[in-house]
Amino acid sequence: MRKIYLDHAATTPVHPQVFSEMRLVLEECFGNPSSLHSFGRKAKEYLEQARKRVASLINALPEEIIFTSGGTESNNLAILGTVYANRRKGNHIITSAIEHHSVLHTCKFLGTSGFEVTFLPVDGNGLVDPDDVRKAIKRETILITIIHGNNEIGTIQPIEEVSLIAKEYEVPFHTDAVASVGHVPVDVDKLGVDLLSLSGHKIYGPKGVGALYVRRGTNFTPIFHGGGQERGLRPGTENLPGIVGFGKAAEIARRELASERVRLEGLRDKLIQGVQRLVPDVKLNGHPVRRLPNNANFSFAGVEGESLLLRLDLLGIAVSKGSACSSGELASSHVLLAIGVDPELAQGTLRMTVGRTNTDEDIDYVLDVLPGVVAELRRMSPLIE
Ligand SMILES: *Cc1c(COP(=O)(O)O)cnc(C)c1O
């Protein structure tokens, strides 16, 4: 059976060139990068080459990159490392209502341990209003963290505008760019951020590796304690095969970004327009224009998202209900609720995210079968008369 993977926002397949570099390192380069002998020096060379490649993808300096175990750790490290370092200045954090769980839950945790957190609302398209950020800032504010490209609905936030405000009030500014890096240009200077999170497995690298960008001069403290690796900011023997794979993925992403972006936007728009043309009572979630090139997110009235997902899976099409991390949860996605989607309609939501593996024919096939599946589920549904 034809297999179509439309869940690239959950994870991506490892690029063949990434795999070959990782394999080479696993086979031939087992040294510890901290060792002084030739085995260690070779490993260190690979480590620093990967650091340069990741830095160059986001226009950072290599020494501003800290390797981590992934996007989740990068977000935890960014938030905790900044608030601990600035504890004496205040205890207030500003974030948005549509963050990834690794930011949302970290902020909620801090909210129960002596910090005060403002969760900014978003409009119907999922946008934060920079004016709301300005109004929320107070003397005690020690961190602003706002997601760049939303992993569920694809909305891209006005990070540049928020960063100007953060600078004006001298508040450290972090963005979770895990879903946007590799898809749209991410330049830490143009965005004006102090900290930025990225992850390997969302850009055709391996799972379990990511990075945190920390701008030179940013007040920051480690949250794990141990050896001096990663300039003492993230101790532990480095995951060299993973880091090398991530570095290669970053290099490829940088090289192919412009062309792949146009190609994916074409597939995404064909999918969005096709679904809107062929399926009645469907709502596109997220911003119509300020949107990740790979993201389509729909709510189908009178349909249960999980049933739709399972039907499509039987037909060889892999999609997601919302974010991968929240699947299996009964509650509606906090992102959909924040943009004002009715909880019942939110239950009928599907996210389809295109990527390297997809072609025009894949979208044709989806558009061929999806309208029939939706219609059938609606006929069976007790929700619709
Ligand atoms: C996937 C994702 C994360 C988590 O990254 P992991 O490497 O899977 O821990 C964080 N934020 C966003 C926006 C994501 O899409």
The ligand as a MOL file (V3000), in Angstrom:
LIG
                    3D

  0  0  0     0  0            999 V3000
M  V30 BEGIN CTAB
M  V30 COUNTS 15 15 0 0 0
M  V30 BEGIN ATOM
M  V30 1 C 9.1880 19.2180 18.8510 0
M  V30 2 C 9.1430 20.5160 19.5470 0
M  V30 3 C 9.7670 20.6990 20.7890 0
M  V30 4 C 10.4450 19.5750 21.5240 0
M  V30 5 O 11.6140 19.1390 20.8900 0
M  V30 6 P 12.1870 17.6820 21.2440 0
M  V30 7 O 13.5120 17.6560 20.5590 0
M  V30 8 O 11.2190 16.6920 20.6720 0
M  V30 9 O 12.2900 17.5930 22.7270 0
M  V30 10 C 9.7260 21.9510 21.3630 0
M  V30 11 N 9.1040 22.9840 20.7600 0
M  V30 12 C 8.5020 22.8510 19.5630 0
M  V30 13 C 7.8710 24.0490 18.9340 0
M  V30 14 C 8.4920 21.6220 18.9210 0
M  V30 15 O 7.8830 21.5000 17.7330 0
M  V30 END ATOM
M  V30 BEGIN BOND
M  V30 1 1 1 2
M  V30 2 1 2 3
M  V30 3 2 2 14
M  V30 4 1 3 4
M  V30 5 2 3 10
M  V30 6 1 4 5
M  V30 7 1 5 6
M  V30 8 2 6 7
M  V30 9 1 6 8
M  V30 10 1 6 9
M  V30 11 1 10 11
M  V30 12 2 11 12
M  V30 13 1 12 13
M  V30 14 1 12 14
M  V30 15 1 14 15
M  V30 END BOND
M  V30 END CTAB
M  END
